[in-house]
Amino acid sequence: MQDGSSPTIVAIDGPAGAGKSTIARLLAQRLGYTYIDTGAMYRAVALCSERQGISWDDPDGLERLTLSLDLEFEPDGERSRLLVNGEDVSEAIRTPQISRGASEVSRWPGVRCALVEQQQRMSAEQSVVMEGRDIGTVVFPQAQVKIFLTATPEERSRRRTAELSERGEEADPEQVLQEVLDRDRRDCEREHSPLRQAEDAMEVVTDGMSIDEVVEHLARLAEGRAKA
């Protein structure tokens, strides 16, 4: 779909557990674009702050830390690896603790502004599929393609429970559902860059849809919008 013209930005926003990372990665492959996982970037900040003993309630310390991080995505077969100052942290950021930390550190404007600068840099010379909470509203309000990917809280908690079980981690479905609801509340109520659907975004509810069905649907939407 790349034709040598100006880069195309596909912005995918939505709540936790909507499948944004998996769908965005596969959609990028389908379109021949670069996949940028912004959630992984916030997880990286949470991981590095935990390692350095910086509280997730310390906005100044977190901002200084984020400004010191060089984040880079490298293709690795069908996936991409996240390097932080040259270290591959792709696995280390995927724990429940760091997932909670990502939600905590993303509250702070200094952290978000520092990461937005890196996200915008990554998309300056290449077409990208970028997913997160505020891509179509804050990071790239000018994106040619905006999608709000969502599912019911019950469906999202079911998927999260299955994901944890596949990794050999015990998960209480009721606790996972409560964590999903709590994450939704924090993301929607935070003062800076809250989760919301852009006015010109296309909403896609994925309950009852397979991954392949969602990717195919979004590819048709993206191709139609990018050519418009």
Phi, psi and omega in degrees: 000345174290133182228015178087355178278188182298150183301147176257138178246122173255113182258121179243116177246165177159170183285170178299139176083009180278355181089019185300316185296310180298313182295315181297319180298313181291324179294320178299318177298316182298320184273346184079027180257172175269136180265127177243114181265094183292329177300323178297329180292319177291324176298322180296320177297316179298318180296312182294324179292321177296318180296325184265003178074027178265123183295145175289354175257014181250087185298322181293315179296321179293322179296314179300318179299312183298320179295338182272353186266134173255109184257136182213135175261132178240132177299142178214081185067234180277353182243182174227147179259144176258121177255132176243112185051039176090350181264133177281113182247017188304322180273321185298334183273000188258032177261156177303323179298314181288330175299315176296320180297324179299319178295322181291311184289336182288353178290337194265126182304321181298320178294313183296317181297318180296320180285326177300321178300318179291321180296318179293324177297318183298333185258006186292327187234013181211151175285138187224155163249117184237132181236151180176217181249334187224029184293311183281346182257327186237308186291311181224072177296344180266007182305137180291330183232120179236128181230133174252106185263125184212174175200166179296154177304322180296317179293320180293322178290325177298316179296318180296318179298317179296321179297315180296320180297320179296334179269006178081017181257133178288141181216130175273115184307321180292321178292320179297318178299317180296322178296323177296314180296319179295319179296318178302315182297314180297317183293323183279333186262351182297149186289321185258123176053057179293158176290122174202157180277128176296147183301327182259017178274149176267120180278134177231115178264121191262005176305130176081000180255142174282165178301315181298320179296318180295315181299316180297318179297315181291326178298319178295319178297315183295317180296321179293316182289319183295331181274345185292000000 
